[in-house]
């Protein structure tokens, strides 16, 4: 779990899990506590929930920016295997395109 801390080291906003800095700008990619992928702009505080719902019975995880910062790759696994070592092919990789313009 990660939190946003201001310059006086005051903690004021829980961000979520698996934070990833954008390669070129001030956007942080996080997996929220309710399992949504979000970008959080560290300059202006704006949050943007990404359209990354793969299935009602899946859990998303491990989001990463592409090297050019325009795409996000993440995994999605059925809820019945979350927390266990998944068998081959149980997790899927998804790519969101044109996340930032």
C-alpha positions as CSV (number, residue, x, y, z in Angstrom):
1,X,0.0,0.0,0.0
2,X,1.4,3.4,-1.0
3,X,0.4,6.9,0.1
4,X,0.9,10.3,-1.3
5,X,3.0,12.5,1.0
6,X,3.4,16.3,0.6
7,X,6.7,18.3,1.1
8,X,6.1,18.5,4.8
9,X,6.0,14.7,4.9
10,X,2.2,14.8,5.7
11,X,0.5,11.7,4.5
12,X,-2.9,12.7,3.0
13,X,-4.0,10.3,0.2
14,X,-3.8,6.5,-0.1
15,X,-2.8,5.7,-3.7
16,X,-3.1,2.0,-3.9
17,X,-0.8,-0.9,-4.9
18,X,1.9,-1.5,-7.5
19,X,2.7,2.2,-8.3
20,X,4.5,2.8,-11.6
21,X,5.9,6.1,-12.7
22,X,5.2,7.2,-16.3
23,X,8.4,7.3,-18.3
24,X,8.1,10.9,-19.4
25,X,5.5,12.9,-17.4
26,X,4.0,13.2,-13.9
27,X,1.4,10.4,-14.1
28,X,1.6,7.5,-11.7
29,X,-0.1,4.3,-12.6
30,X,-1.6,2.5,-9.6
31,X,-3.9,-0.4,-8.8
32,X,-6.5,0.9,-6.5
33,X,-7.8,-0.9,-3.4
34,X,-11.0,-1.9,-5.3
35,X,-8.8,-3.4,-8.1
36,X,-9.3,-0.6,-10.7
37,X,-6.3,0.7,-12.7
38,X,-5.9,4.4,-12.3
39,X,-3.5,7.2,-13.3
40,X,-2.7,9.8,-10.7
41,X,-1.2,13.1,-11.8
42,X,1.4,14.1,-9.3
43,X,1.4,17.7,-10.4
44,X,-2.3,18.5,-10.2
45,X,-3.8,15.6,-8.2
46,X,-6.1,14.5,-10.9
47,X,-7.2,10.8,-10.9
48,X,-8.4,8.9,-14.0
49,X,-9.9,5.4,-13.8
50,X,-8.8,3.3,-16.8
51,X,-11.3,1.1,-18.6
52,X,-9.6,-2.2,-17.7
53,X,-12.5,-4.5,-16.7
54,X,-11.7,-7.9,-18.2
55,X,-14.4,-10.0,-16.4
56,X,-16.6,-9.8,-13.3
57,X,-14.8,-12.8,-11.9
58,X,-11.2,-11.7,-12.4
59,X,-8.6,-9.8,-10.4
60,X,-6.3,-7.4,-12.2
61,X,-2.7,-6.9,-11.1
62,X,0.9,-6.0,-11.9
63,X,0.3,-2.9,-14.2
64,X,3.3,-1.5,-16.1
65,X,3.7,1.4,-18.6
66,X,5.1,0.6,-22.0
67,X,8.5,2.2,-22.7
68,X,6.8,5.0,-24.8
69,X,4.3,5.7,-22.1
70,X,1.3,5.3,-24.4
71,X,0.2,1.8,-23.3
72,X,-0.4,-0.1,-20.1
73,X,0.1,-3.9,-19.8
74,X,-1.4,-5.8,-16.8
75,X,-2.4,-9.3,-15.8
76,X,-5.9,-10.6,-15.1
77,X,-6.6,-13.9,-13.3
78,X,-9.8,-15.7,-12.4
79,X,-10.7,-15.2,-8.7
80,X,-10.6,-18.9,-7.9
81,X,-6.8,-19.0,-8.5
82,X,-5.8,-15.6,-6.9
83,X,-3.4,-16.2,-4.1
84,X,-2.3,-19.5,-5.4
85,X,0.4,-20.4,-7.9
86,X,-1.7,-20.4,-11.2
87,X,-1.4,-23.3,-13.6
88,X,0.0,-22.5,-17.0
89,X,-2.3,-20.2,-18.9
90,X,-4.5,-19.3,-15.9
91,X,-3.4,-15.6,-16.1
92,X,-3.9,-13.4,-19.1
93,X,-1.9,-10.3,-20.2
94,X,-3.9,-7.3,-21.4
95,X,-2.8,-4.2,-23.1
96,X,-4.6,-0.8,-22.9
97,X,-3.6,1.4,-25.8
98,X,-3.6,5.2,-26.1
99,X,-3.7,5.6,-22.3
100,X,-2.0,9.1,-22.6
101,X,-2.2,11.4,-25.5
